[in-house]
Amino acid sequence: MKEPVFIGHDLVRQPDLQRLVEQVARGDADAFAQLYDAVAAPVLGVARAVLRDMAQSEEVAQEVLVEVWRTAPRYRTERGTALNWILTLAHRRAIDRVRSVEAAAARDHKAALLDRLPDYDEVSEQVEHRLEREQVRRCLRTLTELQHQSVTLAYYRGLTYREVAAQLSLPLGTVKTRLRDGLIRLRDCLGVSA
């Protein structure tokens, strides 16, 4: 059983997600219902942070939870906590959706532009924006998994340090250190002066 978490003056028992995932891997529908209740909100939060669209976020969250049901036997404890595994699935699925939407939008945009040539400044601005986004993505990939998760939860989902610590089941000091180190690494990678 996980350590109890104090919210206000109340003691709230967190479910043992690893045990639930193991039970789900054996086809236990009741365990899946408990797991669903425990992780649906964080999964939706990750999807919403990436997608910024509630309808698509709900679709992605549903897809992720179905994927958890299907792929629970592949979960390996030595690779991280059950929550991290599930949130990683959510993040990857949301990124895939963004790429799919961007590709569809790019195709539509390209088709619409066949009738006119864009101004040079418009093209230059689009290229610069795309390069900046790619540089941020590339720099995020240089972070450790814990740094990446901490930065994502804190800056993309807007969680406080304390909420990030609770989400990742880590001490607050560890989360603060990982965030600081991750932000320093991002700053150095992006070439931003301190």
ZADO-1210 file (C-alpha; in nm, 4 decimals, padded with zeros to 6 digits):
<atoms>
<atom x="00.0000" y="00.0000" z="00.0000" code="MET" pos="1"/>
<atom x="00.1278" y="00.3461" z="-00.0817" code="LYS" pos="2"/>
<atom x="00.2110" y="00.5951" z="00.1865" code="GLU" pos="3"/>
<atom x="-00.0919" y="00.7922" z="00.3073" code="PRO" pos="4"/>
<atom x="-00.1243" y="01.1449" z="00.1733" code="VAL" pos="5"/>
<atom x="-00.2530" y="01.4295" z="00.3889" code="PHE" pos="6"/>
<atom x="-00.4882" y="01.6703" z="00.2135" code="ILE" pos="7"/>
<atom x="-00.5783" y="01.9484" z="00.4507" code="GLY" pos="8"/>
<atom x="-00.6521" y="01.7675" z="00.7764" code="HIS" pos="9"/>
<atom x="-00.7778" y="01.4512" z="00.6088" code="ASP" pos="10"/>
<atom x="-00.5778" y="01.1351" z="00.5525" code="LEU" pos="11"/>
<atom x="-00.6331" y="00.9962" z="00.2026" code="VAL" pos="12"/>
<atom x="-00.5074" y="00.6460" z="00.1154" code="ARG" pos="13"/>
<atom x="-00.3627" y="00.6280" z="-00.2352" code="GLN" pos="14"/>
<atom x="-00.4322" y="00.3017" z="-00.4179" code="PRO" pos="15"/>
<atom x="-00.1351" y="00.0779" z="-00.4951" code="ASP" pos="16"/>
<atom x="-00.1247" y="00.1394" z="-00.8696" code="LEU" pos="17"/>
<atom x="00.1454" y="-00.1183" z="-00.9320" code="GLN" pos="18"/>
<atom x="-00.0669" y="-00.3898" z="-00.7709" code="ARG" pos="19"/>
<atom x="-00.3715" y="-00.2751" z="-00.9675" code="LEU" pos="20"/>
<atom x="-00.1777" y="-00.2854" z="-01.2967" code="VAL" pos="21"/>
<atom x="-00.0601" y="-00.6375" z="-01.2135" code="GLU" pos="22"/>
<atom x="-00.4211" y="-00.7418" z="-01.1498" code="GLN" pos="23"/>
<atom x="-00.5357" y="-00.5719" z="-01.4715" code="VAL" pos="24"/>
<atom x="-00.2646" y="-00.7676" z="-01.6553" code="ALA" pos="25"/>
<atom x="-00.4414" y="-01.0823" z="-01.5357" code="ARG" pos="26"/>
<atom x="-00.7734" y="-00.9521" z="-01.6742" code="GLY" pos="27"/>
<atom x="-00.9250" y="-00.8301" z="-01.3453" code="ASP" pos="28"/>
<atom x="-01.2018" y="-00.5878" z="-01.4489" code="ALA" pos="29"/>
<atom x="-01.2629" y="-00.4692" z="-01.0903" code="ASP" pos="30"/>
<atom x="-00.8949" y="-00.3752" z="-01.0577" code="ALA" pos="31"/>
<atom x="-00.9210" y="-00.1886" z="-01.3874" code="PHE" pos="32"/>
<atom x="-01.2206" y="00.0079" z="-01.2548" code="ALA" pos="33"/>
<atom x="-01.0147" y="00.1092" z="-00.9490" code="GLN" pos="34"/>
<atom x="-00.7145" y="00.1938" z="-01.1655" code="LEU" pos="35"/>
<atom x="-00.9362" y="00.3941" z="-01.3988" code="TYR" pos="36"/>
<atom x="-01.0769" y="00.5962" z="-01.1078" code="ASP" pos="37"/>
<atom x="-00.7248" y="00.6617" z="-00.9747" code="ALA" pos="38"/>
<atom x="-00.5585" y="00.7694" z="-01.2998" code="VAL" pos="39"/>
<atom x="-00.8332" y="00.9064" z="-01.5283" code="ALA" pos="40"/>
<atom x="-00.7924" y="01.2653" z="-01.4064" code="ALA" pos="41"/>
<atom x="-00.4101" y="01.2763" z="-01.4351" code="PRO" pos="42"/>
<atom x="-00.4268" y="01.1119" z="-01.7796" code="VAL" pos="43"/>
<atom x="-00.6835" y="01.3690" z="-01.8934" code="LEU" pos="44"/>
<atom x="-00.4644" y="01.6455" z="-01.7478" code="GLY" pos="45"/>
<atom x="-00.1582" y="01.5331" z="-01.9447" code="VAL" pos="46"/>
<atom x="-00.3622" y="01.5065" z="-02.2646" code="ALA" pos="47"/>
<atom x="-00.5203" y="01.8484" z="-02.2054" code="ARG" pos="48"/>
<atom x="-00.1819" y="02.0089" z="-02.1385" code="ALA" pos="49"/>
<atom x="-00.0518" y="01.8848" z="-02.4731" code="VAL" pos="50"/>
<atom x="-00.3649" y="01.9183" z="-02.6852" code="LEU" pos="51"/>
<atom x="-00.5342" y="02.2275" z="-02.5356" code="ARG" pos="52"/>
<atom x="-00.8682" y="02.0925" z="-02.6638" code="ASP" pos="53"/>
<atom x="-01.1077" y="01.9237" z="-02.4227" code="MET" pos="54"/>
<atom x="-01.2854" y="01.7015" z="-02.6771" code="ALA" pos="55"/>
<atom x="-00.9600" y="01.5668" z="-02.8205" code="GLN" pos="56"/>
<atom x="-00.8135" y="01.5346" z="-02.4709" code="SER" pos="57"/>
<atom x="-01.1083" y="01.3204" z="-02.3625" code="GLU" pos="58"/>
<atom x="-01.0677" y="01.1005" z="-02.6714" code="GLU" pos="59"/>
<atom x="-00.6968" y="01.0567" z="-02.6075" code="VAL" pos="60"/>
<atom x="-00.7547" y="00.9829" z="-02.2373" code="ALA" pos="61"/>
<atom x="-01.0057" y="00.7138" z="-02.3310" code="GLN" pos="62"/>
<atom x="-00.7630" y="00.5657" z="-02.5860" code="GLU" pos="63"/>
<atom x="-00.4853" y="00.5610" z="-02.3257" code="VAL" pos="64"/>
<atom x="-00.6980" y="00.3844" z="-02.0679" code="LEU" pos="65"/>
<atom x="-00.7995" y="00.1236" z="-02.3249" code="VAL" pos="66"/>
<atom x="-00.4304" y="00.0855" z="-02.4079" code="GLU" pos="67"/>
<atom x="-00.3531" y="00.0363" z="-02.0369" code="VAL" pos="68"/>
<atom x="-00.6120" y="-00.2435" z="-02.0283" code="TRP" pos="69"/>
<atom x="-00.4628" y="-00.4070" z="-02.3397" code="ARG" pos="70"/>
<atom x="-00.0936" y="-00.3614" z="-02.2577" code="THR" pos="71"/>
<atom x="-00.0858" y="-00.4025" z="-01.8776" code="ALA" pos="72"/>
<atom x="00.1072" y="-00.7322" z="-01.9132" code="PRO" pos="73"/>
<atom x="00.3937" y="-00.5341" z="-02.0734" code="ARG" pos="74"/>
<atom x="00.4362" y="-00.3016" z="-01.7730" code="TYR" pos="75"/>
<atom x="00.7753" y="-00.3514" z="-01.6023" code="ARG" pos="76"/>
<atom x="00.8307" y="-00.2193" z="-01.2493" code="THR" pos="77"/>
<atom x="01.2046" y="-00.1784" z="-01.3062" code="GLU" pos="78"/>
<atom x="01.1332" y="00.0904" z="-01.5665" code="ARG" pos="79"/>
<atom x="00.9367" y="00.3166" z="-01.3322" code="GLY" pos="80"/>
<atom x="00.6193" y="00.3505" z="-01.1331" code="THR" pos="81"/>
<atom x="00.2829" y="00.2472" z="-01.2713" code="ALA" pos="82"/>
<atom x="00.1692" y="00.6108" z="-01.2718" code="LEU" pos="83"/>
<atom x="00.4756" y="00.7196" z="-01.4676" code="ASN" pos="84"/>
<atom x="00.4151" y="00.4404" z="-01.7193" code="TRP" pos="85"/>
<atom x="00.0520" y="00.5418" z="-01.7652" code="ILE" pos="86"/>
<atom x="00.1311" y="00.9147" z="-01.7889" code="LEU" pos="87"/>
<atom x="00.4072" y="00.8391" z="-02.0395" code="THR" pos="88"/>
<atom x="00.1517" y="00.6493" z="-02.2498" code="LEU" pos="89"/>
<atom x="-00.0791" y="00.9509" z="-02.2229" code="ALA" pos="90"/>
<atom x="00.1917" y="01.1971" z="-02.3196" code="HIS" pos="91"/>
<atom x="00.3009" y="00.9898" z="-02.6194" code="ARG" pos="92"/>
<atom x="-00.0574" y="00.9391" z="-02.7383" code="ARG" pos="93"/>
<atom x="-00.1279" y="01.3137" z="-02.7034" code="ALA" pos="94"/>
<atom x="00.1888" y="01.3997" z="-02.8980" code="ILE" pos="95"/>
<atom x="00.0860" y="01.1518" z="-03.1685" code="ASP" pos="96"/>
<atom x="-00.2527" y="01.3262" z="-03.1872" code="ARG" pos="97"/>
<atom x="-00.0858" y="01.6675" z="-03.2164" code="VAL" pos="98"/>
<atom x="00.1344" y="01.5395" z="-03.4969" code="ARG" pos="99"/>
<atom x="-00.1651" y="01.3885" z="-03.6727" code="SER" pos="100"/>
<atom x="-00.3673" y="01.7079" z="-03.6398" code="VAL" pos="101"/>
<atom x="-00.0696" y="01.9178" z="-03.7499" code="GLU" pos="102"/>
<atom x="-00.0149" y="01.6943" z="-04.0523" code="ALA" pos="103"/>
<atom x="-00.3822" y="01.7184" z="-04.1492" code="ALA" pos="104"/>
<atom x="-00.3804" y="02.0939" z="-04.0977" code="ALA" pos="105"/>
<atom x="-00.0597" y="02.1249" z="-04.2997" code="ALA" pos="106"/>
<atom x="-00.2176" y="01.9269" z="-04.5856" code="ARG" pos="107"/>
<atom x="-00.5288" y="02.1457" z="-04.5752" code="ASP" pos="108"/>
<atom x="-00.3209" y="02.4606" z="-04.5554" code="HIS" pos="109"/>
<atom x="-00.1022" y="02.3511" z="-04.8440" code="LYS" pos="110"/>
<atom x="-00.4080" y="02.2770" z="-05.0552" code="ALA" pos="111"/>
<atom x="-00.5540" y="02.6205" z="-04.9757" code="ALA" pos="112"/>
<atom x="-00.2266" y="02.7902" z="-05.0669" code="LEU" pos="113"/>
<atom x="-00.2109" y="02.6378" z="-05.4121" code="LEU" pos="114"/>
<atom x="-00.4070" y="02.9367" z="-05.5418" code="ASP" pos="115"/>
<atom x="-00.1769" y="03.2001" z="-05.3952" code="ARG" pos="116"/>
<atom x="00.1841" y="03.2347" z="-05.2974" code="LEU" pos="117"/>
<atom x="00.2432" y="03.3487" z="-04.9379" code="PRO" pos="118"/>
<atom x="00.4421" y="03.6593" z="-04.8618" code="ASP" pos="119"/>
<atom x="00.8086" y="03.6030" z="-04.7831" code="TYR" pos="120"/>
<atom x="00.7651" y="03.7284" z="-04.4251" code="ASP" pos="121"/>
<atom x="00.4838" y="03.4814" z="-04.3622" code="GLU" pos="122"/>
<atom x="00.6981" y="03.1902" z="-04.4757" code="VAL" pos="123"/>
<atom x="00.9966" y="03.3128" z="-04.2766" code="SER" pos="124"/>
<atom x="00.7858" y="03.3477" z="-03.9632" code="GLU" pos="125"/>
<atom x="00.6381" y="02.9982" z="-04.0022" code="GLN" pos="126"/>
<atom x="00.9812" y="02.8445" z="-04.0526" code="VAL" pos="127"/>
<atom x="01.1225" y="03.0272" z="-03.7521" code="GLU" pos="128"/>
<atom x="00.8291" y="02.9188" z="-03.5318" code="HIS" pos="129"/>
<atom x="00.8623" y="02.5560" z="-03.6430" code="ARG" pos="130"/>
<atom x="01.2390" y="02.5603" z="-03.5787" code="LEU" pos="131"/>
<atom x="01.1861" y="02.7017" z="-03.2290" code="GLU" pos="132"/>
<atom x="00.9274" y="02.4337" z="-03.1480" code="ARG" pos="133"/>
<atom x="01.1587" y="02.1613" z="-03.2758" code="GLU" pos="134"/>
<atom x="01.4485" y="02.3002" z="-03.0706" code="GLN" pos="135"/>
<atom x="01.2347" y="02.2931" z="-02.7541" code="VAL" pos="136"/>
<atom x="01.1265" y="01.9350" z="-02.8303" code="ARG" pos="137"/>
<atom x="01.4870" y="01.8325" z="-02.8957" code="ARG" pos="138"/>
<atom x="01.5993" y="01.9917" z="-02.5686" code="CYS" pos="139"/>
<atom x="01.3177" y="01.8227" z="-02.3754" code="LEU" pos="140"/>
<atom x="01.4459" y="01.4895" z="-02.5054" code="ARG" pos="141"/>
<atom x="01.7830" y="01.5591" z="-02.3371" code="THR" pos="142"/>
<atom x="01.6220" y="01.5559" z="-01.9921" code="LEU" pos="143"/>
<atom x="01.6144" y="01.2492" z="-01.7728" code="THR" pos="144"/>
<atom x="01.2751" y="01.0788" z="-01.7514" code="GLU" pos="145"/>
<atom x="01.2129" y="01.2212" z="-01.4022" code="LEU" pos="146"/>
<atom x="01.3189" y="01.5719" z="-01.5095" code="GLN" pos="147"/>
<atom x="01.0962" y="01.5478" z="-01.8184" code="HIS" pos="148"/>
<atom x="00.7968" y="01.4300" z="-01.6147" code="GLN" pos="149"/>
<atom x="00.8537" y="01.6969" z="-01.3482" code="SER" pos="150"/>
<atom x="00.8863" y="01.9793" z="-01.6032" code="VAL" pos="151"/>
<atom x="00.5842" y="01.8529" z="-01.7962" code="THR" pos="152"/>
<atom x="00.3649" y="01.8310" z="-01.4886" code="LEU" pos="153"/>
<atom x="00.4772" y="02.1662" z="-01.3486" code="ALA" pos="154"/>
<atom x="00.4904" y="02.3775" z="-01.6634" code="TYR" pos="155"/>
<atom x="00.2563" y="02.2111" z="-01.9101" code="TYR" pos="156"/>
<atom x="-00.0101" y="02.0978" z="-01.6623" code="ARG" pos="157"/>
<atom x="00.0421" y="02.3868" z="-01.4214" code="GLY" pos="158"/>
<atom x="00.0808" y="02.1752" z="-01.1073" code="LEU" pos="159"/>
<atom x="00.2557" y="02.3117" z="-00.7989" code="THR" pos="160"/>
<atom x="00.5779" y="02.1491" z="-00.6822" code="TYR" pos="161"/>
<atom x="00.3836" y="01.9790" z="-00.4030" code="ARG" pos="162"/>
<atom x="00.1264" y="01.8434" z="-00.6527" code="GLU" pos="163"/>
<atom x="00.4065" y="01.7205" z="-00.8805" code="VAL" pos="164"/>
<atom x="00.5661" y="01.5423" z="-00.5841" code="ALA" pos="165"/>
<atom x="00.2336" y="01.3771" z="-00.4971" code="ALA" pos="166"/>
<atom x="00.1711" y="01.2844" z="-00.8604" code="GLN" pos="167"/>
<atom x="00.5127" y="01.1180" z="-00.8972" code="LEU" pos="168"/>
<atom x="00.5131" y="00.9730" z="-00.5435" code="SER" pos="169"/>
<atom x="00.8432" y="01.1451" z="-00.4663" code="LEU" pos="170"/>
<atom x="00.9678" y="01.3702" z="-00.1854" code="PRO" pos="171"/>
<atom x="00.9136" y="01.7412" z="-00.2467" code="LEU" pos="172"/>
<atom x="01.2880" y="01.8115" z="-00.2277" code="GLY" pos="173"/>
<atom x="01.3608" y="01.5541" z="-00.4988" code="THR" pos="174"/>
<atom x="01.1028" y="01.7114" z="-00.7290" code="VAL" pos="175"/>
<atom x="01.2411" y="02.0612" z="-00.6683" code="LYS" pos="176"/>
<atom x="01.5927" y="01.9388" z="-00.7463" code="THR" pos="177"/>
<atom x="01.4808" y="01.7588" z="-01.0654" code="ARG" pos="178"/>
<atom x="01.2876" y="02.0651" z="-01.1812" code="LEU" pos="179"/>
<atom x="01.5809" y="02.2976" z="-01.1142" code="ARG" pos="180"/>
<atom x="01.8256" y="02.0641" z="-01.2894" code="ASP" pos="181"/>
<atom x="01.5844" y="02.0127" z="-01.5800" code="GLY" pos="182"/>
<atom x="01.5295" y="02.3865" z="-01.6262" code="LEU" pos="183"/>
<atom x="01.9040" y="02.4515" z="-01.6146" code="ILE" pos="184"/>
<atom x="01.9583" y="02.1817" z="-01.8764" code="ARG" pos="185"/>
<atom x="01.6804" y="02.3303" z="-02.0939" code="LEU" pos="186"/>
<atom x="01.8239" y="02.6809" z="-02.0580" code="ARG" pos="187"/>
<atom x="02.1704" y="02.5619" z="-02.1586" code="ASP" pos="188"/>
<atom x="02.0355" y="02.3556" z="-02.4493" code="CYS" pos="189"/>
<atom x="01.8256" y="02.6461" z="-02.5786" code="LEU" pos="190"/>
<atom x="02.1178" y="02.8872" z="-02.5420" code="GLY" pos="191"/>
<atom x="01.9245" y="03.1262" z="-02.3164" code="VAL" pos="192"/>
<atom x="02.1425" y="03.3469" z="-02.1011" code="SER" pos="193"/>
<atom x="02.0823" y="03.3306" z="-01.7266" code="ALA" pos="194"/>
</atoms>
